[in-house]
């Protein structure tokens, strides 16, 4: 009895450790997004380089957490909700790693844009879009930490707003290009950056779906927001 | 003894079933890519609509296989290589599902391009790029079926070729835009399509990395091709 209690305590500590590592990886990724966007909008090449260099930290975190989860599954043979936690973590960190890739891409685009003419608003529309998705990532991780499915739904809803703003940025860039073909190359960079930011929103939404899977044991991918809300309420 | 033998036979059958379902999902995804590219290059709107409609089959397959893997892990508590197979499958189908999303995107772009002026070569450069990545997906699944890590490395190498061809398509589209600003909107669609195709190559490469993880127990993500080859040989 003593021993079983001890093992279960150890197991809980291991799960807690994994959870904390995911949150810390998420914090790193969030910082990468914010720094990439700041570098771009402030024309800060050093900061952009830092983001590019730091992507390896994100990758390393993914590999390490993945390994820990596999070890835990093999050693503890968790059932039901603990196993779901492990699966949700394995999926979440894949999305976090890809968010990291997009942040790196934004930083690289920032460097390219620094060599070109700068608009008066310092790419305020990209900054705004970037802040929206950074908040989504933050809130998704928060929902993960608290296992809060209502919060997860709210974050998933935010993705609609991101898509709308993204469409606006793309339309504006297209108009710009057509009016002034000399701006084509620069506007393409703006479009690629907007696209990278928008993808981050998609990944944050994926994480929210894993949280719902984790808490409710229901797979809510590919069913649309409305059904997702229903699944959570039932 | 009898009973244990029976259980192990059942377990083997379950693993075999999962493997087959992954291959069949992969076959579906491969077909989606080829049909999307054909629809685009032949201006076949019906085929494009079919691809868009069929994406739900890809999504359904992902959710079903995911569930089966979780059940197997919970019920059979597999260790070592069997557990790695389950994890590799869970990751592989995520990439397959995202390849499916890209195929759908190509089909949608195809529909848009059908409403615009058509080039004499019927987007031969996109068709070629599409055929390259469809072959990568096919070969990656083949490597998965045979657990062939050398083949997996070969597929991963193909991604370099895809990236080169992609760069060529992008440069050409940019030149076109600059020479004839009336082509901007159409060339943007070409660029988005090329990008979707290129992403498929990345996902196929991811699948190859999971195969190496599965067979060698080594995580070869984020380390570059050269080190990946070394890891496989050691």
Interface residues (C-beta under 8 A of the other chain):
Chain A: X56 X59 X60 X62 X63 X66 X67 X70 X73 X74 X77 X79 X80 X83 X84 X87 X90 X91 X94 X174 X177 X178 X181 X184 X185 X188 X191 X219 X221 X222
Chain B: X56 X59 X60 X62 X63 X66 X67 X70 X73 X74 X77 X79 X80 X83 X84 X87 X90 X91 X94 X174 X177 X178 X181 X184 X185 X188 X191 X219 X221 X222
